[in-house]
């Protein structure tokens, strides 16, 4: 399953920060990959991988994976980043 969480502003003063996502149910042992997208630079290759139960660690990922997700609605508006 692929999903996207759009952040509407920078979280520079909220580090580390957490966000919830309604309707997304992740089981404690289910493996999750989290990747950031910046509107001016696209997806990066650095990701966070892991599970809720075991925690997350930094890894690398193919920047082409799910590349078309960046054009699917909802798209952020007035994003400075």
N, C-alpha and C positions, 0 to 999 in steps of 0.2 A: 504494500500500500504506500502511495506517495501522498503527502499532504504539505501544505505550506502555511506558515504563520507570518503574516505581514506585520512588521513593527513600524509604527507610524512616526517615531522620532528616535533620535540617538539615545543611548542609555549609558553615556559616558560616566555620569556620576552615580550609577547604580551597579557597580561591579563588585562581585558577580551578581547577575540578575537572573530571575526565573520568570517564566510566563506559563500560563495554563492555556489549554486549547479545548474548548467545549466540544463534546461529541467524539473526541479521540480517546479510545480506550487502549492503554498499553499495559500488558501484564508484567508483573515484576521481573520475570525471566526473559521477556521478549527482547530480542536484539534490535537496537535503534541506531540509526545513523543520522546525525544532525549536521547540516551544512549551511553556511551563510552565503547570501547573494547580495552584492552591492549593485545598485542600478547602473553605476557608471563603469564597473569593472567586471560584472558577471559573477559566475560562481567561482569560488576558490577551490583548490585541491585539498585544503586542510579540512578535516571533519572531526567530529567527536563521535566515537562508537562505544556502545556498551549497553548495559541494562540498568533498569531502576534498582534492581537487587544488588548488582555488583559494582555499579558506578560506571563512569565513562573515562576514556582516555583518548588522547589525540592520535589521529591517523591520517593517511593520505587516501584520496579517492580520485577516480577519473573525472576530470572537469566536464566531460561530455555526457555523463550520466544524467538522464532526465532533463537535459538542457532546455527542452521545449516548455518545461514547467514555468520558466520565467516569463512567458508570454500569456499564460492562462489567467483569466479573471478569478478573483478580484486583484487588480493591480493597484499599488499604492499611488496616490496623487500627491503632488507638492513635496516630493521626497528630495531632500538636500544631500542625501548620501548615496 
